[in-house]
Structure formats: C-alpha cells, structure tokens
C-alpha cells in the first residue's frame, strides 16, 4: 500500500512538473506577437475612437490575441476562423442593433446567440466573435452610429492586423507553425469552390 501511494505521488509530481514548465521561447514569441498586434490596432485606431471605445475594441481583439499568439495550432485560431468569426459576428451585431436599437438587453442576447449560430453554420467559430457582436450593441454612441462601417473599421482592419502580425511573428520561431496547415488555401479551394 505504501509503495502504491509513493508511486502515485511520484506520478503526480511528474505530471505537475511537466505541466508547469516554463518555455521562455514560447512565452517570448507569444508576448512579441500579442504586443505587436494589439499595439498596431491601438495605434491605427487612436484617431478614430475615444479612449473608452479603444478599451472595448481591444477587449474582443485581446481575446483573439490569446488564440492566435498563445494557442497557435488551435482550430479556433486559424485565419478562416479569425477573420470570418469577427466579420460575421460584426454583421450580425450591427443588424440586430438596427432592428432592436432601444432594447439593449434583448439585442445583446440576440446578437451573441445569432453570431454563435452563424459562426457554427459557416464553420468560422471564433469565441471572441461573440464579444464583437456584443460591442456592436453595447458600445458607445460613436460605435453604434457607425452602422455597417463597424464591420470594415475597426473590425476587419483590426483582425487583418492581428492576422498579418500572427503570420509574421508565429513563423519566426522554429517550433511554431501558423497557419497550422500551410496548405490551407488548397484545402479551402477544394472544399468551397
């Protein structure tokens, strides 16, 4: 019994040790990518939105940064999901806001729920897209007054910046590969054309 317990303790220590190892190269590239992507979005949008709006916008892009720089190989972090998830969710969010402009609580619930379903249907599921749809409804009057321009700027421009920085930074490290499947264009072409 004592040997069995000791073996279990050794196994638990090993697993805990392996799961908590610090990989400085991985963390370095994650930091460089996320800092660069978010800083560029903030820099380019500084003139257009107030400080509060930047916080909301960077909130949804910050969640995307976790995926595209921290979980590089995740299916949810791939270019199709990153761009498609945000753009589809922004379109849904703006549309819902136009239909229900005075009912924030209902509009917010519809926007998030419909954007999730739309992302599932188009195979572009990207969790931060739900926040993008929500921002279209709860953002400041400056954001909500943009209408469908919200889809182009800041959403499309922001995710494009995140994607370009992700491709540039994630492929600099020998142990990273982004997009996860380099043949993504060939696969997309076969599947959707």
N, C-alpha and C positions, 0 to 999 in steps of 0.2 A: 504494500500500500504506500509506504514511504517513498519507494523508488518511483512508483507511478506518479505521485504528486510532484516529486522533483523533476521528473521528465516533463510533466505538464507546465511547470514553472519555467523550465529552460525553453520550451517551445514558445510560451507566451512572451518571454523576454526577447527571443529571436524575432518573432513577428513584430513586436512593438519597436524593436531596434530598427528593423528593415523599413518599417512604415514611417519612421521619424527621421531617417537620414536626410541630411541637408545636401542638396545638389546645387552647389554655387553656380555652376554654368547655367543650369536650367533657370534658376531664380534671376540670374543676371539678364538673360535674354527675355524673360517674362517682364522684368522691370523696364528694360530698354524699349521693348515693343509697346507696352501699355502706356508708358510715359510719353513716348513719341506720338502715338496715335491720339491720345486724349489731348495732349498739348497742341497738336496741329488743328484738331477740331475747335478747341477753345480759341486759338489764335485767329483762325479764319472766320469764326462767328462772333468775335468780340464787337465788331462794329454794328452788327445787326440786332443783337438782343441784349436786354439788360442783364445785370449780374444774376438775378434770381432765375431768369429763363435759362441761362447757361447751366445753372445747377440742375434744373430739371432735365435738360437735354443730355448733359453728361451723365446723368443718372442711368438712362437707358443704354447709352453708349458705354458706360463703365461696366455694366453687366456683360455687354458684348465683348469688352476687352478681356474680361475674365476667361471667356470661352476661347477667343481667337489667339490670345497670347499665353494663357495658362493651361488650357486643355486643347492643344493644337490638333490632336488626332480625333477629337470628338466629332461625331457626325453633325452635331448641332452647331459646330464652329466652322463648317466648310462654307466656301464662298456663296453657293446657292442659298444656303440657309441664312447666312448673314445678311445678304442683300435682299433676297426675297422675303424673308421674315419681317424685316423692318419696313420695307416698302409696302407690302400687302397690309401689314398692321396699320401703317400710317393712313393708307387709303380707307380702310375700314373705320379707323378712328375719326377721321375728318368727316366721312359720310354720316356716321352715327351722330356726330356733333351737329351737323347741318339739319338732320331730321329731328333731333331732340335737343335743341340748344339750351332750354331752360331747366331741364331735368338732369342735373349733373350726376346724381347717384344712379339713375336708370341708364343714362347714356354711358357712364363709365363701365357699368356691368355689361351692357350690350357690346361695347367696343372691345373690351378684353375678351369676352366669350366668343364673339364672332371672329375676332382676329385669330384666336387659337384654332377654331374650326377651319378657317380659311387657310391657315398655315398647314394644318393637317391634310387638307384636301389637295394642296399644291405641293406637298412634300417639301416644305420650306420651314419646318418647325425650328424656331429660334426663340427661346424663352424671353429674352429682352424685348422681343417684338410686342409682347403684351403691355410692357411699360410704354412703348412708343404709341400704341393705340390709346392708352390711358392719358398720356400727356396731351394728345390732341383734344381731349375733353376737359381736363382739369388745369391746363396751362393758363398763363396769364392772358388777358385780352389781346396782347400783342401776338401771342402764339395762336390763339383760336381765330383771330381775324385773318390769319394767313390763308385759311381755306386749304385748297389743294396745293398751294405753293409750299405748304408744310412738308409735303411728300418729297418735293425736289430739294428744297433747302429749308431746314437743316438736315432732314433725314437721309436722303440719297447722297448728298455731298458728304455727310458725316460717315456713313457706312463705307463709302468709296475710299475715304481717307483711311479708315480702320483696315480695310482690305489691302490697300497698297502697302501700308506700313507692315501689316502681317506677312505679306509675301516677301517683302524686303528683309525684315528682321528675322522671321522664323526660319528662313532658308540660309541664313548666315551661319547658324550653328550646325555642326555636323550631325548631331543627334536629333534634329528636328526636320520635319518634312511637311510643308504647307503649300498648297492643299494636300491633304493626306494621300490622295490618289492623284498623281501627276497627270494621269490620263483622263481627268475629269471632263475635259472638253469632248474627247472621243466618246466617252460613256454618255454624256448629255446628248450629243448629236445622234447616237444610236437610239437612245431611249425616247427622245422628244421630237424628233424630226421625221 
